[in-house]
Amino acid sequence: MNFMKRTAAFAAAAMMALCAGCGKSKLPETSIPEYSIPENILGEASDLVPDVKVDKYQVPENEGMTFVKNMKLGWNLGNTFDASNVNNISAENELDYEQAWCGKTTTIEMLAAVRGAGFQTIRIPVSWHNHVDENFKISEKWMTRVKEVVDWAKDMGFYVILNTHHDNEEDYYYPDSEHLESSKKYLTTVWTQIAETFKDYDDHLLIESLNEPRLVGTNYEWWIDPKNEQCKDAVSCINTLNQLFVDTVRGTGGGNETRWLMVPGYAASPDGAVNEGFAMPNDPAGHMILSVHAYRPYNFALNKTGTGDWSLDNPSDTGDITNFMDQLYGKFILKGVPVLIGEFGAMNKDNLEERVAFSAYYTAAARARGMSCVWWDNNAFAGSGENFGLLFRGTAKFNYPEIVQALVKGSEYQ
């Protein structure tokens, strides 16, 4: 609920006592409403979807690569449970956060539409810091609602990714040495509760440490200088906190002993992942996945004042995608470490044909290198913002079925 200012630290004994009881209260069983997976929700095959040819890569055969391959194609329930810094929402009405940014409360019909369109994975970003008390105890009301939507997705056979999202603030998680100890306390307290809640779920549930760990409010928030001492310190702290995340989740037992866990590098960027200071955590279960976010090419995909042009025939356009994927392939895939691109997309600039071609190429290029992708959908379609919406949540219909067809086709690339 986070309506009280919390101090940066509290007694270790108090924290241990809290963690010992975290997640012990039994949440109510989720009642699954009746639903049906719609057929042919995308309509007839669009002539806009191109036949994409990309080079094939040698992908190691191991459990992790197979697992990520089976995740195939994903969709983000974006701007929903991750909403934060919203004024005029009281503790009594905290569930209003769910629709504060996207304008709609999640329904089972929305998830059924996503499943019917051919997505196998759903990522559910969640901000927790605005739903905790002064001891970082998560609101039971909030946890119950998150669990309900997870259970709906689980019932449909989705792979489900659950994370901490906009918790990257100085009072909670902040990757520098000054805030490292307080960040450890927040991480262990919150993740113990989440992990305890979901410890009995099977391996269709994945847990991701933090969305995009970075030095918020600094000149290095969105880019990393490998020679800068402040950046080096941040990378070291992220390594430490990623390891603590793994140890914390594994320590709760049950299905969490072997659950697939996802961790990012700095800002979850490809540059942060290939930075020489970044290392994957040690995991006794060997079930780790690198999480990466890549809105590339930037000027086409994410820059609102950039270009709406993108072409399969332009080596510069395709190269902005293949270059970062080749870096990830070399450092991680070839060494047997699976990679999931947990966020990507191209915002609407009245350029449907270009976005369709981009979507087919991006997912095919990733799949050729052993990676799977998750589109960022924030239910935004108009205005001056980041319009990544595919599913119009008001009707549970896809506004751009051609893009979804392209995503599905690319993700099936062999």
Secondary structure, DSSP 4 states (H G I P E B T S, - for coil): ---SPPPS---HHHHHHHHHHTT-SPPPPPP-----PPSSTT-SPPTTS------------SHHHHHHHHH-EEEEETTSTT--S-TT--STTGGGHHHHTTSS---HHHHHHHHHTT--EEEE----GGGB-TT-PBPHHHHHHHHHHHHHHHHTT-EEEEE--S--STTS---SGGGHHHHHHHHHHHHHHHHHHTTTS-TTEEEES-S----TTSTTSS---TT-HHHHHHHHHHHHHHHHHHHHHHTT-GGGGT--EEEE-GGG-HHHHHSTT--PPP-TT--EEEEEE---SHHHHT-TTS-----TT-HHHHHHHHHHHHHHHHHTGGGT--EEEEEE----SS-HHHHHHHHHHHHHHHHHTT-EEEEEE-S--SSSS-----EETTTTEES-HHHHHHHHHHHT--
